[in-house]
């Protein structure tokens, strides 16, 4: 498939429409932050300490990848199956594949991780309050893994610090209100040089990103505090959370890849 300018422009328009469709949080979702403050007060201290430890580990992901970096081999293997290629190819060559192939691979990981989140939510929902403190860091970790797999599916390398910052921004976008989403989109529209100048401040603010992501579970997670009944709520909430994170990652990475290819098309006449 030859990706023409018209095709890429059409795909870009679809992503931009998705961006415009991102709405503010519903009123009950804003109220959802309040019960979480109460939850902090009644959660046993050892669980709070464990949550803080895992949040610190997620923060270290921004700096050096920590234990959350994924292996490229499984992503490359899946893309090879979709492309029906006989020879292996490198992660750097993914960026040259058709956009449709990238979409299929990213969609596979989106579906796979959403199913995993559903099972995870149901499992941790059994214990109600006492497993809630464990569930949230697990969802955060799964979100990071999903976004990395999607990044690689579109030919970007999470081993690079700049990409890990972009992944955190995707995570932040998925949990932000309308004003926050707009600010993030404006930031992502900056040039690479402009983003690099802000890298230090972005790294310093990772705690706020993770805290906002956690708080947005709100009273939806409050339902999961009820033992047994929490199975249903836990499965649904985790499924919807990872689904939204994956959709955000796919849209924002698609936009980057489309813009890069349109830029290359604009440069073609200059090279002739």
Backbone as CSV, one residue per row, in Angstrom:
resi,resn,N_x,N_y,N_z,CA_x,CA_y,CA_z,C_x,C_y,C_z
1,UNK,0.836,-1.194,0.000,0.000,0.000,0.000,0.868,1.239,0.000
2,UNK,0.638,2.166,-0.973,1.369,3.419,-1.039,0.570,4.472,-0.293
3,UNK,1.196,5.059,0.700,0.500,6.055,1.507,0.633,7.426,0.854
4,UNK,-0.429,7.870,0.233,-0.432,9.151,-0.460,-0.657,10.285,0.538
5,UNK,-0.453,11.494,0.057,-0.687,12.662,0.889,-2.154,12.739,1.317
6,UNK,-3.054,12.426,0.382,-4.490,12.471,0.695,-4.846,11.466,1.786
7,UNK,-4.264,10.268,1.692,-4.536,9.233,2.693,-4.045,9.672,4.067
8,UNK,-2.811,10.161,4.132,-2.240,10.589,5.404,-3.001,11.775,5.989
9,UNK,-3.402,12.700,5.115,-4.171,13.858,5.586,-5.513,13.433,6.155
10,UNK,-6.132,12.454,5.520,-7.412,11.935,6.011,-7.245,11.282,7.375
11,UNK,-6.180,10.496,7.521,-5.916,9.837,8.800,-5.610,10.863,9.893
12,UNK,-4.891,11.910,9.529,-4.577,12.965,10.490,-5.851,13.675,10.937
13,UNK,-6.761,13.891,10.014,-8.038,14.535,10.343,-8.823,13.703,11.350
14,UNK,-8.767,12.380,11.206,-9.467,11.498,12.139,-8.893,11.619,13.546
15,UNK,-7.564,11.705,13.639,-6.936,11.854,14.948,-7.304,13.203,15.565
16,UNK,-7.281,14.246,14.750,-7.611,15.583,15.249,-9.065,15.653,15.700
17,UNK,-9.947,14.927,15.033,-11.346,14.880,15.454,-11.457,14.212,16.819
18,UNK,-10.674,13.148,17.011,-10.661,12.462,18.307,-10.190,13.414,19.399
19,UNK,-9.181,14.219,19.093,-8.670,15.176,20.071,-9.752,16.175,20.478
20,UNK,-10.514,16.644,19.509,-11.566,17.617,19.791,-12.712,16.999,20.579
21,UNK,-12.887,15.694,20.413,-13.992,15.009,21.092,-13.711,14.718,22.559
22,UNK,-12.465,14.947,22.977,-12.134,14.691,24.374,-12.829,15.723,25.250
23,UNK,-13.735,15.248,26.097,-14.551,16.154,26.900,-14.031,16.279,28.321
24,UNK,-14.586,17.257,28.998,-14.252,17.449,30.397,-14.790,16.287,31.199
25,UNK,-14.256,16.122,32.418,-14.733,15.068,33.293,-16.182,15.326,33.662
26,UNK,-16.948,14.257,33.747,-18.309,14.390,34.243,-18.264,14.853,35.691
27,UNK,-19.331,15.508,36.122,-19.393,16.068,37.471,-19.104,15.009,38.531
28,UNK,-19.659,13.802,38.330,-19.465,12.758,39.338,-18.039,12.256,39.356
29,UNK,-17.338,12.402,38.207,-15.940,11.997,38.170,-15.066,12.997,38.920
30,UNK,-15.449,14.297,38.862,-14.723,15.300,39.626,-14.923,15.062,41.117
31,UNK,-16.158,14.735,41.489,-16.432,14.429,42.889,-15.681,13.174,43.327
32,UNK,-15.321,12.346,42.351,-14.650,11.093,42.667,-13.316,11.259,43.354
33,UNK,-12.729,12.442,43.295,-11.451,12.661,43.950,-11.608,12.744,45.469
34,UNK,-12.798,13.156,45.920,-13.028,13.344,47.350,-12.957,12.036,48.127
35,UNK,-13.692,10.976,47.721,-13.607,9.721,48.473,-12.207,9.150,48.544
36,UNK,-11.382,9.491,47.534,-10.038,8.925,47.558,-9.217,9.519,48.687
37,UNK,-9.479,10.783,49.035,-8.776,11.381,50.169,-9.190,10.684,51.465
38,UNK,-10.482,10.316,51.552,-10.970,9.584,52.712,-10.354,8.188,52.744
39,UNK,-10.206,7.599,51.551,-9.640,6.254,51.460,-8.215,6.237,51.991
40,UNK,-7.455,7.316,51.704,-6.084,7.396,52.204,-6.041,7.327,53.731
41,UNK,-7.069,7.885,54.375,-7.076,7.947,55.835,-7.405,6.601,56.478
42,UNK,-8.193,5.773,55.778,-8.604,4.513,56.381,-7.810,3.315,55.874
43,UNK,-6.979,3.539,54.863,-6.152,2.452,54.343,-5.026,2.143,55.328
44,UNK,-4.803,0.883,55.654,-3.722,0.513,56.576,-2.384,1.088,56.123
45,UNK,-1.569,1.496,57.088,-0.309,2.169,56.771,0.614,1.303,55.924
46,UNK,0.649,-0.009,56.173,1.577,-0.848,55.412,1.210,-0.869,53.932
47,UNK,-0.118,-0.730,53.635,-0.532,-0.686,52.237,-0.166,0.653,51.613
48,UNK,-0.317,1.733,52.384,0.068,3.042,51.876,1.563,3.088,51.589
49,UNK,2.354,2.502,52.489,3.807,2.463,52.281,4.164,1.680,51.023
50,UNK,3.453,0.578,50.802,3.698,-0.237,49.614,3.361,0.534,48.345
51,UNK,2.240,1.262,48.390,1.836,2.063,47.227,2.886,3.121,46.911
52,UNK,3.379,3.795,47.945,4.395,4.824,47.735,5.667,4.227,47.149
53,UNK,6.011,3.043,47.583,7.207,2.370,47.062,7.064,2.087,45.571
54,UNK,5.906,1.581,45.183,5.693,1.253,43.778,5.594,2.518,42.934
55,UNK,4.978,3.569,43.498,4.917,4.835,42.772,6.323,5.381,42.537
56,UNK,7.201,5.227,43.524,8.595,5.647,43.353,9.267,4.863,42.227
57,UNK,8.932,3.582,42.130,9.510,2.761,41.067,9.029,3.243,39.699
58,UNK,7.772,3.632,39.633,7.240,4.143,38.367,7.931,5.451,38.004
59,UNK,8.212,6.253,39.038,8.933,7.489,38.778,10.326,7.235,38.228
60,UNK,10.962,6.188,38.715,12.306,5.866,38.227,12.260,5.430,36.762
61,UNK,11.087,5.004,36.312,10.935,4.623,34.904,11.265,5.800,33.994
62,UNK,10.861,6.984,34.392,11.136,8.162,33.581,12.631,8.378,33.440
63,UNK,13.353,8.177,34.509,14.786,8.457,34.515,15.617,7.388,33.798
64,UNK,15.326,6.121,34.076,16.189,5.071,33.507,15.437,3.850,33.003
65,UNK,14.109,3.878,33.034,13.333,2.732,32.561,13.003,1.747,33.650
66,UNK,13.899,1.644,34.654,13.654,0.735,35.768,13.290,-0.666,35.310
67,UNK,12.384,-1.281,36.032,11.959,-2.639,35.696,10.749,-2.647,34.773
68,UNK,10.329,-1.478,34.321,9.114,-1.392,33.517,9.377,-1.384,32.015
69,UNK,10.634,-1.372,31.607,10.935,-1.439,30.180,10.519,-2.801,29.638
70,UNK,9.885,-2.809,28.478,9.424,-4.058,27.878,10.435,-4.556,26.857
71,UNK,10.360,-5.816,26.544,11.226,-6.411,25.529,10.634,-6.152,24.141
72,UNK,11.495,-5.768,23.218,11.029,-5.491,21.865,10.736,-6.773,21.090
73,UNK,11.272,-7.900,21.540,11.187,-9.129,20.752,9.751,-9.561,20.471
74,UNK,8.888,-9.509,21.489,7.513,-9.950,21.300,6.771,-9.030,20.339
75,UNK,7.052,-7.717,20.415,6.388,-6.769,19.508,6.851,-7.006,18.081
76,UNK,8.164,-7.196,17.898,8.698,-7.451,16.560,8.156,-8.753,15.990
77,UNK,8.018,-9.757,16.850,7.486,-11.043,16.401,6.051,-10.894,15.925
78,UNK,5.254,-10.132,16.662,3.860,-9.932,16.285,3.742,-9.168,14.972
79,UNK,4.586,-8.166,14.790,4.546,-7.394,13.545,4.996,-8.249,12.362
80,UNK,5.922,-9.149,12.620,6.374,-10.045,11.562,5.231,-10.953,11.117
81,UNK,4.415,-11.407,12.052,3.264,-12.243,11.726,2.247,-11.476,10.893
82,UNK,1.982,-10.243,11.266,1.009,-9.438,10.537,1.488,-9.130,9.125
83,UNK,2.780,-8.879,8.990,3.340,-8.533,7.688,3.653,-9.764,6.838
84,UNK,3.595,-10.950,7.484,3.912,-12.213,6.810,5.301,-12.154,6.179
85,UNK,6.247,-11.650,6.963,7.620,-11.537,6.485,8.393,-12.807,6.798
86,UNK,9.314,-13.146,5.934,10.132,-14.335,6.125,11.380,-14.024,6.941
87,UNK,11.853,-12.784,6.851,13.066,-12.401,7.544,12.741,-11.501,8.738
88,UNK,13.629,-11.545,9.718,13.456,-10.677,10.880,13.807,-9.240,10.508
89,UNK,13.283,-8.307,11.264,13.626,-6.915,11.044,13.810,-6.244,12.392
90,UNK,14.459,-5.102,12.387,14.781,-4.403,13.634,13.680,-3.427,14.018
91,UNK,13.771,-2.952,15.264,12.783,-1.999,15.748,12.844,-0.702,14.944
92,UNK,14.044,-0.319,14.514,14.199,0.918,13.750,13.465,0.856,12.421
93,UNK,13.317,-0.370,11.883,12.659,-0.533,10.586,11.136,-0.529,10.690
94,UNK,10.616,-0.592,11.911,9.161,-0.569,12.080,8.591,0.734,11.537
95,UNK,9.334,1.813,11.733,8.869,3.117,11.280,8.668,3.227,9.783
96,UNK,9.189,2.264,9.032,9.048,2.287,7.574,7.874,1.438,7.090
97,UNK,7.254,0.691,7.985,6.124,-0.161,7.609,4.876,0.675,7.365
98,UNK,3.892,0.133,6.639,2.640,0.866,6.408,1.933,1.193,7.715
99,UNK,1.259,2.316,7.749,0.538,2.752,8.943,-0.498,1.716,9.366
100,UNK,-1.131,1.074,8.388,-2.151,0.069,8.692,-1.563,-1.106,9.474
101,UNK,-0.324,-1.484,9.174,0.334,-2.574,9.885,0.615,-2.181,11.328
102,UNK,1.050,-0.945,11.515,1.285,-0.450,12.865,-0.011,-0.452,13.672
103,UNK,-1.091,-0.018,13.021,-2.392,0.032,13.696,-2.835,-1.353,14.155
104,UNK,-2.653,-2.344,13.299,-3.081,-3.704,13.643,-2.308,-4.245,14.834
105,UNK,-1.003,-3.995,14.839,-0.194,-4.485,15.955,-0.553,-3.768,17.247
106,UNK,-0.703,-2.457,17.171,-1.066,-1.688,18.366,-2.433,-2.120,18.888
107,UNK,-3.367,-2.391,17.973,-4.708,-2.833,18.375,-4.657,-4.183,19.067
108,UNK,-3.753,-5.040,18.611,-3.583,-6.343,19.248,-3.169,-6.175,20.699
109,UNK,-2.166,-5.317,20.937,-1.694,-5.121,22.305,-2.739,-4.410,23.152
110,UNK,-3.496,-3.532,22.536,-4.577,-2.856,23.264,-5.595,-3.879,23.761
111,UNK,-6.019,-4.777,22.886,-7.000,-5.802,23.261,-6.433,-6.766,24.293
112,UNK,-5.174,-7.174,24.093,-4.536,-8.125,24.997,-4.409,-7.554,26.404
113,UNK,-3.938,-6.308,26.503,-3.739,-5.695,27.823,-5.064,-5.335,28.483
114,UNK,-6.079,-5.040,27.694,-7.386,-4.757,28.276,-7.970,-6.009,28.914
115,UNK,-7.792,-7.139,28.247,-8.259,-8.406,28.831,-7.487,-8.716,30.111
116,UNK,-6.184,-8.463,30.085,-5.364,-8.710,31.270,-5.823,-7.828,32.433
117,UNK,-6.144,-6.565,32.144,-6.593,-5.640,33.177,-7.927,-6.087,33.762
118,UNK,-8.789,-6.657,32.932,-10.093,-7.136,33.401,-9.915,-8.246,34.427
119,UNK,-9.053,-9.199,34.103,-8.786,-10.307,35.024,-8.126,-9.788,36.289
120,UNK,-7.181,-8.872,36.135,-6.481,-8.319,37.283,-7.441,-7.594,38.213
121,UNK,-8.349,-6.801,37.632,-9.310,-6.058,38.433,-10.258,-6.965,39.180
122,UNK,-10.675,-8.049,38.520,-11.573,-9.000,39.173,-10.859,-9.711,40.317
123,UNK,-9.598,-10.038,40.099,-8.823,-10.751,41.120,-8.602,-9.899,42.364
124,UNK,-8.142,-8.664,42.145,-7.882,-7.793,43.290,-9.182,-7.298,43.920
125,UNK,-10.287,-7.351,43.163,-11.571,-6.921,43.701,-12.125,-7.858,44.748
126,UNK,-11.609,-9.073,44.795,-12.088,-10.057,45.771,-11.856,-9.575,47.195
127,UNK,-10.715,-8.938,47.417,-10.359,-8.533,48.774,-10.875,-7.185,49.193
128,UNK,-11.594,-6.484,48.309,-12.134,-5.191,48.671,-11.051,-4.194,49.027
129,UNK,-11.209,-3.517,50.151,-10.310,-2.455,50.591,-8.862,-2.913,50.676
130,UNK,-8.648,-4.131,51.179,-7.288,-4.563,51.478,-6.475,-4.924,50.234
131,UNK,-7.129,-5.076,49.111,-6.372,-5.305,47.868,-6.420,-4.087,46.953
132,UNK,-7.226,-3.083,47.317,-7.317,-1.867,46.511,-5.977,-1.148,46.448
133,UNK,-5.275,-1.086,47.588,-3.984,-0.419,47.611,-2.953,-1.102,46.742
134,UNK,-3.145,-2.380,46.472,-2.233,-3.126,45.604,-2.645,-2.968,44.144
135,UNK,-3.937,-2.899,43.908,-4.474,-2.858,42.552,-4.045,-1.611,41.791
136,UNK,-4.070,-0.457,42.453,-3.774,0.799,41.763,-2.361,0.835,41.191
137,UNK,-1.323,0.506,41.962,0.022,0.477,41.372,0.140,-0.552,40.244
138,UNK,-0.589,-1.669,40.358,-0.540,-2.667,39.290,-1.119,-2.105,37.993
139,UNK,-2.197,-1.349,38.113,-2.807,-0.753,36.924,-1.876,0.286,36.314
140,UNK,-1.209,1.043,37.162,-0.253,2.026,36.662,0.880,1.339,35.892
141,UNK,1.389,0.233,36.463,2.453,-0.510,35.791,1.991,-1.085,34.463
142,UNK,0.762,-1.619,34.431,0.228,-2.185,33.193,0.012,-1.090,32.155
143,UNK,-0.373,0.096,32.623,-0.552,1.226,31.705,0.766,1.578,31.029
144,UNK,1.838,1.622,31.811,3.155,1.929,31.254,3.581,0.872,30.242
145,UNK,3.333,-0.382,30.564,3.714,-1.466,29.658,2.937,-1.373,28.352
146,UNK,1.643,-1.109,28.458,0.799,-0.998,27.269,1.260,0.140,26.373
147,UNK,1.567,1.285,26.960,2.006,2.436,26.175,3.352,2.178,25.505
148,UNK,4.226,1.446,26.177,5.512,1.108,25.556,5.319,0.195,24.355
149,UNK,4.452,-0.782,24.492,4.193,-1.696,23.383,3.596,-0.950,22.194
150,UNK,2.740,-0.002,22.471,2.147,0.795,21.399,3.216,1.692,20.771
151,UNK,4.097,2.238,21.599,5.180,3.072,21.079,6.043,2.286,20.091
152,UNK,6.434,1.086,20.487,7.258,0.246,19.614,6.490,-0.147,18.364
153,UNK,5.196,-0.363,18.490,4.367,-0.723,17.336,4.386,0.359,16.268
154,UNK,4.610,1.596,16.677,4.669,2.706,15.724,6.102,3.132,15.418
155,UNK,7.075,2.325,15.897,8.460,2.566,15.520,9.224,3.509,16.419
156,UNK,8.787,3.677,17.663,9.476,4.550,18.607,10.072,3.711,19.738
157,UNK,11.218,4.128,20.226,11.990,3.324,21.173,11.874,3.850,22.609
158,UNK,11.202,3.109,23.510,11.064,3.530,24.903,12.379,3.541,25.677
159,UNK,13.444,2.982,25.087,14.740,3.035,25.742,15.277,4.462,25.794
160,UNK,14.752,5.320,24.933,15.167,6.714,24.908,14.357,7.505,25.931
161,UNK,15.050,8.326,26.701,14.390,9.089,27.765,13.286,9.987,27.212
162,UNK,13.514,10.569,26.028,12.510,11.450,25.433,11.207,10.691,25.183
163,UNK,11.326,9.419,24.799,10.121,8.628,24.554,9.420,8.275,25.852
164,UNK,10.184,8.058,26.902,9.558,7.748,28.189,8.802,8.967,28.716
165,UNK,9.328,10.157,28.440,8.613,11.377,28.817,7.307,11.473,28.031
166,UNK,7.374,11.146,26.740,6.169,11.190,25.906,5.134,10.187,26.420
167,UNK,5.597,9.023,26.852,4.694,7.995,27.378,4.009,8.488,28.645
168,UNK,4.769,9.162,29.521,4.167,9.721,30.730,3.132,10.774,30.361
169,UNK,3.408,11.543,29.304,2.446,12.543,28.856,1.167,11.879,28.342
170,UNK,1.306,10.753,27.680,0.126,9.999,27.242,-0.678,9.536,28.451
171,UNK,0.033,9.083,29.465,-0.610,8.627,30.699,-1.343,9.783,31.361
172,UNK,-0.702,10.936,31.376,-1.306,12.115,31.975,-2.526,12.555,31.176
173,UNK,-2.432,12.506,29.852,-3.542,12.913,28.994,-4.782,12.067,29.261
174,UNK,-4.576,10.771,29.425,-5.706,9.858,29.618,-6.468,10.135,30.902
175,UNK,-5.815,10.771,31.877,-6.457,10.994,33.171,-6.771,12.462,33.440
176,UNK,-6.519,13.331,32.447,-6.721,14.761,32.665,-8.124,15.201,32.273
177,UNK,-8.526,16.374,32.781,-9.782,16.971,32.349,-9.532,17.705,31.027
178,UNK,-10.562,18.396,30.537,-10.462,19.026,29.220,-9.332,20.040,29.169
179,UNK,-9.213,20.866,30.215,-8.167,21.884,30.246,-6.786,21.231,30.226
180,UNK,-6.647,20.162,31.015,-5.375,19.460,31.051,-5.027,18.826,29.720
181,UNK,-6.020,18.232,29.060,-5.786,17.604,27.753,-5.327,18.640,26.738
182,UNK,-5.969,19.799,26.758,-5.607,20.849,25.803,-4.173,21.319,26.023
183,UNK,-3.787,21.472,27.290,-2.425,21.907,27.605,-1.396,20.883,27.139
184,UNK,-1.715,19.607,27.325,-0.787,18.553,26.908,-0.650,18.519,25.389
185,UNK,-1.765,18.678,24.672,-1.715,18.683,23.212,-0.867,19.852,22.703
186,UNK,-0.983,20.995,23.345,-0.173,22.152,22.948,1.305,21.878,23.202
187,UNK,1.582,21.214,24.306,2.969,20.888,24.641,3.545,19.885,23.658
188,UNK,2.740,18.881,23.282,3.223,17.858,22.351,3.408,18.422,20.947
189,UNK,2.785,19.567,20.675,2.910,20.190,19.360,4.210,20.977,19.227
190,UNK,4.947,21.108,20.324,6.222,21.832,20.286,7.241,21.092,19.429
191,UNK,8.277,21.795,19.041,9.363,21.155,18.309,10.188,20.311,19.278
192,UNK,11.019,19.431,18.734,11.858,18.583,19.581,12.759,19.423,20.477
193,UNK,13.300,20.511,19.935,14.200,21.363,20.706,13.463,22.002,21.881
194,UNK,12.239,22.454,21.616,11.435,23.068,22.684,11.100,22.049,23.760
195,UNK,10.776,20.817,23.340,10.459,19.783,24.321,11.691,19.420,25.146
196,UNK,12.866,19.409,24.495,14.093,19.081,25.210,14.385,20.098,26.307
197,UNK,14.095,21.394,26.020,14.358,22.434,27.017,13.458,22.270,28.231
198,UNK,12.305,21.628,28.036,11.375,21.447,29.136,11.532,20.086,29.810
199,UNK,12.473,19.287,29.331,12.608,17.913,29.822,12.832,17.856,31.328
200,UNK,13.698,18.754,31.847,14.012,18.719,33.274,12.777,18.996,34.112
201,UNK,12.028,20.041,33.735,10.827,20.371,34.503,9.793,19.263,34.390
202,UNK,9.743,18.591,33.243,8.807,17.480,33.073,9.167,16.345,34.016
203,UNK,10.464,16.057,34.125,10.890,14.981,35.009,10.600,15.316,36.467
204,UNK,10.752,16.579,36.813,10.503,16.978,38.189,9.019,16.864,38.531
205,UNK,8.166,16.942,37.515,6.736,16.916,37.777,6.097,15.548,37.645
206,UNK,6.904,14.487,37.546,6.310,13.159,37.320,5.450,12.716,38.476
207,UNK,5.790,13.141,39.696,4.994,12.738,40.856,3.571,13.265,40.745
208,UNK,3.426,14.491,40.243,2.096,15.062,40.081,1.307,14.293,39.020
209,UNK,2.008,13.844,37.990,1.354,13.068,36.941,0.779,11.781,37.519
210,UNK,1.606,11.054,38.265,1.165,9.793,38.836,0.079,10.013,39.876
211,UNK,0.220,11.084,40.682,-0.785,11.363,41.712,-2.137,11.678,41.072
212,UNK,-2.128,12.451,39.992,-3.375,12.793,39.311,-4.012,11.541,38.710
213,UNK,-3.166,10.679,38.155,-3.671,9.440,37.560,-4.331,8.562,38.621
214,UNK,-3.687,8.488,39.776,-4.237,7.685,40.860,-5.547,8.272,41.367
215,UNK,-5.574,9.585,41.573,-6.752,10.236,42.137,-7.971,10.116,41.231
216,UNK,-7.751,10.005,39.927,-8.873,9.937,39.000,-9.644,8.627,39.080
217,UNK,-9.140,7.661,39.844,-9.934,6.457,40.083,-11.166,6.810,40.913
218,UNK,-10.947,7.775,41.839,-12.029,8.324,42.625,-13.014,7.331,43.208
219,UNK,-14.273,7.758,43.233,-15.279,6.910,43.885,-15.632,5.695,43.058
220,UNK,-15.192,5.661,41.777,-15.391,4.433,41.004,-14.649,3.290,41.685
221,UNK,-13.447,3.610,42.208,-12.697,2.599,42.941,-13.305,2.331,44.313
222,UNK,-14.087,3.302,44.807,-14.706,3.140,46.117,-15.612,1.908,46.131
223,UNK,-16.269,1.639,45.000,-17.133,0.459,44.902,-16.336,-0.829,45.077
224,UNK,-15.082,-0.757,44.698,-14.259,-1.960,44.763,-13.870,-2.289,46.208
225,UNK,-14.179,-1.392,47.116,-13.867,-1.637,48.514,-14.768,-2.716,49.111
226,UNK,-15.881,-3.022,48.438,-16.817,-4.029,48.940,-16.339,-5.409,48.501
227,UNK,-15.973,-6.284,49.446,-15.492,-7.624,49.088,-16.502,-8.366,48.219
228,UNK,-16.031,-9.201,47.318,-16.809,-10.008,46.382,-17.491,-9.125,45.333
229,UNK,-18.316,-8.158,45.776,-18.947,-7.259,44.815,-17.879,-6.482,44.060
230,UNK,-16.721,-6.312,44.709,-15.615,-5.602,44.086,-15.074,-6.312,42.864
231,UNK,-15.382,-7.597,42.712,-14.927,-8.352,41.538,-15.479,-7.721,40.262
232,UNK,-16.788,-7.434,40.289,-17.444,-6.864,39.108,-16.936,-5.453,38.838
233,UNK,-16.930,-4.634,39.896,-16.490,-3.257,39.719,-15.018,-3.194,39.345
234,UNK,-14.202,-4.034,39.989,-12.776,-4.032,39.702,-12.475,-4.401,38.259
235,UNK,-13.172,-5.420,37.762,-12.960,-5.860,36.379,-13.344,-4.757,35.401
236,UNK,-14.505,-4.133,35.626,-14.988,-3.091,34.715,-14.091,-1.853,34.738
237,UNK,-13.715,-1.416,35.946,-12.917,-0.198,36.082,-11.528,-0.373,35.469
238,UNK,-10.878,-1.489,35.762,-9.548,-1.714,35.201,-9.595,-1.843,33.682
239,UNK,-10.621,-2.508,33.185,-10.784,-2.665,31.732,-10.920,-1.304,31.056
240,UNK,-11.794,-0.460,31.599,-12.020,0.855,30.991,-10.786,1.741,31.115
241,UNK,-10.045,1.597,32.212,-8.839,2.407,32.414,-7.780,2.090,31.374
242,UNK,-7.463,0.819,31.198,-6.429,0.430,30.235,-6.896,0.693,28.807
243,UNK,-8.174,0.499,28.547,-8.717,0.766,27.215,-8.519,2.233,26.849
244,UNK,-8.778,3.124,27.792,-8.617,4.557,27.539,-7.153,4.934,27.372
245,UNK,-6.296,4.360,28.203,-4.861,4.636,28.095,-4.336,4.173,26.743
246,UNK,-4.741,2.968,26.323,-4.275,2.419,25.044,-4.788,3.249,23.869
247,UNK,-6.034,3.673,23.939,-6.589,4.504,22.859,-5.822,5.815,22.752
248,UNK,-5.521,6.410,23.891,-4.744,7.652,23.900,-3.380,7.436,23.255
249,UNK,-2.701,6.358,23.655,-1.388,6.064,23.090,-1.439,5.865,21.589
250,UNK,-2.422,5.105,21.130,-2.539,4.853,19.691,-2.774,6.147,18.915
251,UNK,-3.665,6.984,19.401,-3.991,8.214,18.688,-2.809,9.177,18.647
252,UNK,-2.150,9.360,19.774,-1.045,10.322,19.815,0.180,9.822,19.057
253,UNK,0.431,8.515,19.086,1.556,7.977,18.311,1.234,7.946,16.816
254,UNK,-0.025,7.671,16.474,-0.426,7.720,15.057,-0.206,9.123,14.508
255,UNK,-0.593,10.112,15.322,-0.447,11.496,14.876,1.025,11.828,14.601
256,UNK,1.909,11.409,15.494,3.336,11.668,15.297,3.841,11.029,14.009
257,UNK,3.468,9.777,13.800,3.950,9.068,12.618,3.390,9.685,11.337
258,UNK,2.118,10.066,11.359,1.492,10.680,10.182,2.158,12.010,9.863
259,UNK,2.383,12.840,10.868,3.010,14.141,10.650,4.418,13.986,10.101
260,UNK,5.142,12.988,10.581,6.501,12.756,10.088,6.483,12.353,8.608
261,UNK,5.517,11.537,8.236,5.448,11.109,6.835,4.966,12.232,5.921
262,UNK,4.076,13.064,6.410,3.663,14.228,5.625,4.836,15.183,5.440
263,UNK,5.651,15.299,6.466,6.837,16.159,6.375,7.810,15.623,5.324
264,UNK,7.966,14.306,5.273,8.848,13.710,4.267,8.313,13.951,2.858
265,UNK,6.987,13.871,2.697,6.386,14.134,1.388,6.608,15.581,0.972
266,UNK,6.572,16.487,1.929,6.793,17.906,1.624,8.229,18.146,1.184
267,UNK,9.143,17.317,1.661,10.552,17.503,1.325,10.943,16.857,0.002
268,UNK,10.135,15.949,-0.524,10.475,15.212,-1.735,10.821,16.087,-2.917
269,UNK,10.024,17.137,-3.247,10.378,17.963,-4.407,11.736,18.628,-4.261
270,UNK,12.154,18.920,-2.994,13.432,19.574,-2.775,14.603,18.642,-3.048
271,UNK,14.326,17.340,-2.998,15.404,16.379,-3.172,15.545,15.902,-4.608
272,UNK,14.621,16.326,-5.428,14.668,15.852,-6.818,15.723,16.630,-7.626
